[in-house]
Amino acid sequence: MGKCKNITRLLSDALDRPLSAGEWIAVGLHLPTCSGCRNYRKHIGLLRAASREVSGLDGASEVRSEE
């Protein structure tokens, strides 16, 4: 479980900062073998997109308001 905790931390960090090559390698080697971490990556991506949509940071709200 310690490995998953580290990988999910790296996946979260990747949203806010560039990961090092070593960090990306660790993530890349772990994800194919762990459905839990793959699901986590998918969900944090969805949450990030939803929060950007709600906050108006993605620009999509500007397009809709012009229509």
Jmol script that loads the backbone (N, CA, C; Angstrom):
load data "model"
ATOM      1  N   MET A   1       0.811  -1.193   0.000  1.00  0.00           N
ATOM      2  CA  MET A   1       0.000   0.000   0.000  1.00  0.00           C
ATOM      3  C   MET A   1       0.853   1.254   0.000  1.00  0.00           C
ATOM      4  N   GLY A   2       2.038   1.202   0.566  1.00  0.00           N
ATOM      5  CA  GLY A   2       2.916   2.357   0.571  1.00  0.00           C
ATOM      6  C   GLY A   2       3.230   2.835  -0.828  1.00  0.00           C
ATOM      7  N   LYS A   3       3.367   1.918  -1.756  1.00  0.00           N
ATOM      8  CA  LYS A   3       3.639   2.278  -3.144  1.00  0.00           C
ATOM      9  C   LYS A   3       2.472   3.068  -3.733  1.00  0.00           C
ATOM     10  N   CYS A   4       1.260   2.625  -3.485  1.00  0.00           N
ATOM     11  CA  CYS A   4       0.081   3.330  -4.000  1.00  0.00           C
ATOM     12  C   CYS A   4      -0.024   4.720  -3.404  1.00  0.00           C
ATOM     13  N   LYS A   5       0.276   4.864  -2.130  1.00  0.00           N
ATOM     14  CA  LYS A   5       0.218   6.177  -1.486  1.00  0.00           C
ATOM     15  C   LYS A   5       1.194   7.133  -2.167  1.00  0.00           C
ATOM     16  N   ASN A   6       2.380   6.662  -2.474  1.00  0.00           N
ATOM     17  CA  ASN A   6       3.383   7.479  -3.153  1.00  0.00           C
ATOM     18  C   ASN A   6       2.937   7.835  -4.572  1.00  0.00           C
ATOM     19  N   ILE A   7       2.385   6.871  -5.276  1.00  0.00           N
ATOM     20  CA  ILE A   7       1.961   7.105  -6.663  1.00  0.00           C
ATOM     21  C   ILE A   7       0.790   8.087  -6.710  1.00  0.00           C
ATOM     22  N   THR A   8      -0.186   7.942  -5.826  1.00  0.00           N
ATOM     23  CA  THR A   8      -1.306   8.881  -5.834  1.00  0.00           C
ATOM     24  C   THR A   8      -0.839  10.285  -5.458  1.00  0.00           C
ATOM     25  N   ARG A   9       0.145  10.385  -4.590  1.00  0.00           N
ATOM     26  CA  ARG A   9       0.707  11.701  -4.267  1.00  0.00           C
ATOM     27  C   ARG A   9       1.358  12.307  -5.504  1.00  0.00           C
ATOM     28  N   LEU A  10       2.105  11.491  -6.233  1.00  0.00           N
ATOM     29  CA  LEU A  10       2.739  11.979  -7.467  1.00  0.00           C
ATOM     30  C   LEU A  10       1.701  12.383  -8.509  1.00  0.00           C
ATOM     31  N   LEU A  11       0.631  11.614  -8.629  1.00  0.00           N
ATOM     32  CA  LEU A  11      -0.423  11.965  -9.578  1.00  0.00           C
ATOM     33  C   LEU A  11      -1.062  13.299  -9.215  1.00  0.00           C
ATOM     34  N   SER A  12      -1.266  13.526  -7.933  1.00  0.00           N
ATOM     35  CA  SER A  12      -1.799  14.811  -7.496  1.00  0.00           C
ATOM     36  C   SER A  12      -0.797  15.931  -7.735  1.00  0.00           C
ATOM     37  N   ASP A  13       0.457  15.675  -7.413  1.00  0.00           N
ATOM     38  CA  ASP A  13       1.512  16.675  -7.622  1.00  0.00           C
ATOM     39  C   ASP A  13       1.617  17.066  -9.086  1.00  0.00           C
ATOM     40  N   ALA A  14       1.411  16.100  -9.976  1.00  0.00           N
ATOM     41  CA  ALA A  14       1.550  16.351 -11.417  1.00  0.00           C
ATOM     42  C   ALA A  14       0.548  17.381 -11.920  1.00  0.00           C
ATOM     43  N   LEU A  15      -0.541  17.586 -11.184  1.00  0.00           N
ATOM     44  CA  LEU A  15      -1.509  18.609 -11.572  1.00  0.00           C
ATOM     45  C   LEU A  15      -0.985  20.009 -11.293  1.00  0.00           C
ATOM     46  N   ASP A  16      -0.037  20.127 -10.372  1.00  0.00           N
ATOM     47  CA  ASP A  16       0.442  21.425  -9.927  1.00  0.00           C
ATOM     48  C   ASP A  16       1.889  21.746 -10.290  1.00  0.00           C
ATOM     49  N   ARG A  17       2.645  20.731 -10.612  1.00  0.00           N
ATOM     50  CA  ARG A  17       4.052  20.957 -10.942  1.00  0.00           C
ATOM     51  C   ARG A  17       4.537  19.881 -11.899  1.00  0.00           C
ATOM     52  N   PRO A  18       5.581  20.187 -12.658  1.00  0.00           N
ATOM     53  CA  PRO A  18       6.148  19.148 -13.530  1.00  0.00           C
ATOM     54  C   PRO A  18       6.844  18.073 -12.680  1.00  0.00           C
ATOM     55  N   LEU A  19       6.583  16.824 -12.993  1.00  0.00           N
ATOM     56  CA  LEU A  19       7.277  15.739 -12.309  1.00  0.00           C
ATOM     57  C   LEU A  19       8.637  15.520 -12.956  1.00  0.00           C
ATOM     58  N   SER A  20       9.564  15.024 -12.167  1.00  0.00           N
ATOM     59  CA  SER A  20      10.889  14.683 -12.708  1.00  0.00           C
ATOM     60  C   SER A  20      10.766  13.416 -13.553  1.00  0.00           C
ATOM     61  N   ALA A  21      11.800  13.154 -14.320  1.00  0.00           N
ATOM     62  CA  ALA A  21      11.803  11.942 -15.153  1.00  0.00           C
ATOM     63  C   ALA A  21      11.666  10.693 -14.285  1.00  0.00           C
ATOM     64  N   GLY A  22      12.347  10.667 -13.156  1.00  0.00           N
ATOM     65  CA  GLY A  22      12.269   9.519 -12.257  1.00  0.00           C
ATOM     66  C   GLY A  22      10.879   9.317 -11.689  1.00  0.00           C
ATOM     67  N   GLU A  23      10.211  10.436 -11.375  1.00  0.00           N
ATOM     68  CA  GLU A  23       8.849  10.347 -10.863  1.00  0.00           C
ATOM     69  C   GLU A  23       7.908   9.814 -11.926  1.00  0.00           C
ATOM     70  N   TRP A  24       8.058  10.288 -13.160  1.00  0.00           N
ATOM     71  CA  TRP A  24       7.205   9.792 -14.248  1.00  0.00           C
ATOM     72  C   TRP A  24       7.454   8.311 -14.511  1.00  0.00           C
ATOM     73  N   ILE A  25       8.699   7.902 -14.403  1.00  0.00           N
ATOM     74  CA  ILE A  25       9.010   6.480 -14.602  1.00  0.00           C
ATOM     75  C   ILE A  25       8.334   5.639 -13.531  1.00  0.00           C
ATOM     76  N   ALA A  26       8.401   6.093 -12.274  1.00  0.00           N
ATOM     77  CA  ALA A  26       7.750   5.360 -11.180  1.00  0.00           C
ATOM     78  C   ALA A  26       6.251   5.242 -11.428  1.00  0.00           C
ATOM     79  N   VAL A  27       5.636   6.336 -11.847  1.00  0.00           N
ATOM     80  CA  VAL A  27       4.197   6.322 -12.139  1.00  0.00           C
ATOM     81  C   VAL A  27       3.912   5.389 -13.307  1.00  0.00           C
ATOM     82  N   GLY A  28       4.699   5.514 -14.357  1.00  0.00           N
ATOM     83  CA  GLY A  28       4.491   4.705 -15.558  1.00  0.00           C
ATOM     84  C   GLY A  28       4.665   3.214 -15.337  1.00  0.00           C
ATOM     85  N   LEU A  29       5.548   2.847 -14.441  1.00  0.00           N
ATOM     86  CA  LEU A  29       5.736   1.427 -14.136  1.00  0.00           C
ATOM     87  C   LEU A  29       4.637   0.885 -13.223  1.00  0.00           C
ATOM     88  N   HIS A  30       4.089   1.737 -12.397  1.00  0.00           N
ATOM     89  CA  HIS A  30       3.085   1.285 -11.435  1.00  0.00           C
ATOM     90  C   HIS A  30       1.675   1.207 -12.031  1.00  0.00           C
ATOM     91  N   LEU A  31       1.296   2.190 -12.824  1.00  0.00           N
ATOM     92  CA  LEU A  31      -0.091   2.258 -13.296  1.00  0.00           C
ATOM     93  C   LEU A  31      -0.582   1.025 -14.049  1.00  0.00           C
ATOM     94  N   PRO A  32       0.216   0.413 -14.910  1.00  0.00           N
ATOM     95  CA  PRO A  32      -0.301  -0.769 -15.623  1.00  0.00           C
ATOM     96  C   PRO A  32      -0.677  -1.930 -14.698  1.00  0.00           C
ATOM     97  N   THR A  33      -0.117  -1.933 -13.497  1.00  0.00           N
ATOM     98  CA  THR A  33      -0.371  -3.062 -12.589  1.00  0.00           C
ATOM     99  C   THR A  33      -1.371  -2.747 -11.484  1.00  0.00           C
ATOM    100  N   CYS A  34      -1.883  -1.509 -11.446  1.00  0.00           N
ATOM    101  CA  CYS A  34      -2.728  -1.121 -10.310  1.00  0.00           C
ATOM    102  C   CYS A  34      -3.988  -0.396 -10.776  1.00  0.00           C
ATOM    103  N   SER A  35      -5.102  -1.094 -10.745  1.00  0.00           N
ATOM    104  CA  SER A  35      -6.361  -0.492 -11.176  1.00  0.00           C
ATOM    105  C   SER A  35      -6.809   0.613 -10.223  1.00  0.00           C
ATOM    106  N   GLY A  36      -6.490   0.499  -8.953  1.00  0.00           N
ATOM    107  CA  GLY A  36      -6.857   1.529  -7.997  1.00  0.00           C
ATOM    108  C   GLY A  36      -6.205   2.869  -8.318  1.00  0.00           C
ATOM    109  N   CYS A  37      -4.924   2.845  -8.639  1.00  0.00           N
ATOM    110  CA  CYS A  37      -4.220   4.081  -8.982  1.00  0.00           C
ATOM    111  C   CYS A  37      -4.662   4.610 -10.346  1.00  0.00           C
ATOM    112  N   ARG A  38      -4.990   3.723 -11.281  1.00  0.00           N
ATOM    113  CA  ARG A  38      -5.519   4.181 -12.570  1.00  0.00           C
ATOM    114  C   ARG A  38      -6.861   4.885 -12.366  1.00  0.00           C
ATOM    115  N   ASN A  39      -7.691   4.327 -11.518  1.00  0.00           N
ATOM    116  CA  ASN A  39      -8.973   4.967 -11.214  1.00  0.00           C
ATOM    117  C   ASN A  39      -8.768   6.315 -10.535  1.00  0.00           C
ATOM    118  N   TYR A  40      -7.810   6.378  -9.631  1.00  0.00           N
ATOM    119  CA  TYR A  40      -7.505   7.639  -8.954  1.00  0.00           C
ATOM    120  C   TYR A  40      -7.086   8.696  -9.983  1.00  0.00           C
ATOM    121  N   ARG A  41      -6.220   8.328 -10.900  1.00  0.00           N
ATOM    122  CA  ARG A  41      -5.769   9.267 -11.936  1.00  0.00           C
ATOM    123  C   ARG A  41      -6.957   9.763 -12.760  1.00  0.00           C
ATOM    124  N   LYS A  42      -7.841   8.866 -13.111  1.00  0.00           N
ATOM    125  CA  LYS A  42      -9.022   9.236 -13.888  1.00  0.00           C
ATOM    126  C   LYS A  42      -9.908  10.195 -13.096  1.00  0.00           C
ATOM    127  N   HIS A  43     -10.143   9.900 -11.840  1.00  0.00           N
ATOM    128  CA  HIS A  43     -11.033  10.718 -11.021  1.00  0.00           C
ATOM    129  C   HIS A  43     -10.448  12.096 -10.714  1.00  0.00           C
ATOM    130  N   ILE A  44      -9.151  12.175 -10.443  1.00  0.00           N
ATOM    131  CA  ILE A  44      -8.603  13.511 -10.170  1.00  0.00           C
ATOM    132  C   ILE A  44      -8.618  14.359 -11.436  1.00  0.00           C
ATOM    133  N   GLY A  45      -8.473  13.715 -12.584  1.00  0.00           N
ATOM    134  CA  GLY A  45      -8.588  14.463 -13.845  1.00  0.00           C
ATOM    135  C   GLY A  45      -9.991  15.003 -14.054  1.00  0.00           C
ATOM    136  N   LEU A  46     -10.990  14.177 -13.741  1.00  0.00           N
ATOM    137  CA  LEU A  46     -12.383  14.624 -13.851  1.00  0.00           C
ATOM    138  C   LEU A  46     -12.694  15.740 -12.863  1.00  0.00           C
ATOM    139  N   LEU A  47     -12.202  15.597 -11.639  1.00  0.00           N
ATOM    140  CA  LEU A  47     -12.415  16.638 -10.637  1.00  0.00           C
ATOM    141  C   LEU A  47     -11.752  17.947 -11.039  1.00  0.00           C
ATOM    142  N   ARG A  48     -10.561  17.849 -11.584  1.00  0.00           N
ATOM    143  CA  ARG A  48      -9.845  19.056 -12.030  1.00  0.00           C
ATOM    144  C   ARG A  48     -10.632  19.744 -13.142  1.00  0.00           C
ATOM    145  N   ALA A  49     -11.104  18.965 -14.112  1.00  0.00           N
ATOM    146  CA  ALA A  49     -11.876  19.535 -15.218  1.00  0.00           C
ATOM    147  C   ALA A  49     -13.174  20.160 -14.718  1.00  0.00           C
ATOM    148  N   ALA A  50     -13.847  19.490 -13.789  1.00  0.00           N
ATOM    149  CA  ALA A  50     -15.109  20.019 -13.255  1.00  0.00           C
ATOM    150  C   ALA A  50     -14.867  21.313 -12.483  1.00  0.00           C
ATOM    151  N   SER A  51     -13.813  21.358 -11.707  1.00  0.00           N
ATOM    152  CA  SER A  51     -13.555  22.571 -10.930  1.00  0.00           C
ATOM    153  C   SER A  51     -13.167  23.729 -11.835  1.00  0.00           C
ATOM    154  N   ARG A  52     -12.443  23.435 -12.904  1.00  0.00           N
ATOM    155  CA  ARG A  52     -12.098  24.486 -13.865  1.00  0.00           C
ATOM    156  C   ARG A  52     -13.354  24.983 -14.574  1.00  0.00           C
ATOM    157  N   GLU A  53     -14.251  24.088 -14.884  1.00  0.00           N
ATOM    158  CA  GLU A  53     -15.511  24.455 -15.539  1.00  0.00           C
ATOM    159  C   GLU A  53     -16.347  25.361 -14.641  1.00  0.00           C
ATOM    160  N   VAL A  54     -16.494  24.965 -13.397  1.00  0.00           N
ATOM    161  CA  VAL A  54     -17.312  25.735 -12.458  1.00  0.00           C
ATOM    162  C   VAL A  54     -16.698  27.107 -12.190  1.00  0.00           C
ATOM    163  N   SER A  55     -15.387  27.156 -12.098  1.00  0.00           N
ATOM    164  CA  SER A  55     -14.722  28.428 -11.789  1.00  0.00           C
ATOM    165  C   SER A  55     -14.604  29.331 -13.007  1.00  0.00           C
ATOM    166  N   GLY A  56     -14.835  28.773 -14.195  1.00  0.00           N
ATOM    167  CA  GLY A  56     -14.717  29.558 -15.422  1.00  0.00           C
ATOM    168  C   GLY A  56     -13.304  29.664 -15.942  1.00  0.00           C
ATOM    169  N   LEU A  57     -12.374  28.910 -15.386  1.00  0.00           N
ATOM    170  CA  LEU A  57     -10.977  28.989 -15.814  1.00  0.00           C
ATOM    171  C   LEU A  57     -10.693  28.300 -17.139  1.00  0.00           C
ATOM    172  N   ASP A  58     -11.601  27.459 -17.601  1.00  0.00           N
ATOM    173  CA  ASP A  58     -11.337  26.718 -18.831  1.00  0.00           C
ATOM    174  C   ASP A  58     -11.734  27.480 -20.083  1.00  0.00           C
ATOM    175  N   GLY A  59     -12.414  28.608 -19.946  1.00  0.00           N
ATOM    176  CA  GLY A  59     -12.818  29.396 -21.104  1.00  0.00           C
ATOM    177  C   GLY A  59     -14.112  28.928 -21.736  1.00  0.00           C
ATOM    178  N   ALA A  60     -14.614  27.765 -21.360  1.00  0.00           N
ATOM    179  CA  ALA A  60     -15.838  27.239 -21.956  1.00  0.00           C
ATOM    180  C   ALA A  60     -17.044  28.110 -21.608  1.00  0.00           C
ATOM    181  N   SER A  61     -17.045  28.690 -20.418  1.00  0.00           N
ATOM    182  CA  SER A  61     -18.174  29.532 -20.030  1.00  0.00           C
ATOM    183  C   SER A  61     -18.237  30.778 -20.880  1.00  0.00           C
ATOM    184  N   GLU A  62     -17.091  31.288 -21.337  1.00  0.00           N
ATOM    185  CA  GLU A  62     -17.079  32.454 -22.202  1.00  0.00           C
ATOM    186  C   GLU A  62     -17.711  32.140 -23.544  1.00  0.00           C
ATOM    187  N   VAL A  63     -17.435  30.953 -24.063  1.00  0.00           N
ATOM    188  CA  VAL A  63     -17.991  30.551 -25.351  1.00  0.00           C
ATOM    189  C   VAL A  63     -19.504  30.425 -25.237  1.00  0.00           C
ATOM    190  N   ARG A  64     -19.969  29.788 -24.156  1.00  0.00           N
ATOM    191  CA  ARG A  64     -21.405  29.611 -23.976  1.00  0.00           C
ATOM    192  C   ARG A  64     -22.119  30.946 -23.817  1.00  0.00           C
ATOM    193  N   SER A  65     -21.518  31.899 -23.134  1.00  0.00           N
ATOM    194  CA  SER A  65     -22.196  33.167 -22.922  1.00  0.00           C
ATOM    195  C   SER A  65     -22.305  33.986 -24.197  1.00  0.00           C
ATOM    196  N   GLU A  66     -21.450  33.696 -25.184  1.00  0.00           N
ATOM    197  CA  GLU A  66     -21.489  34.423 -26.438  1.00  0.00           C
ATOM    198  C   GLU A  66     -22.519  33.857 -27.396  1.00  0.00           C
ATOM    199  N   GLU A  67     -22.947  32.617 -27.175  1.00  0.00           N
ATOM    200  CA  GLU A  67     -23.866  31.949 -28.100  1.00  0.00           C
ATOM    201  C   GLU A  67     -25.253  32.508 -28.017  1.00  0.00           C
TER     202      GLU A  67
END
end "model"
wireframe off; spacefill off
backbone 0.3
color backbone group
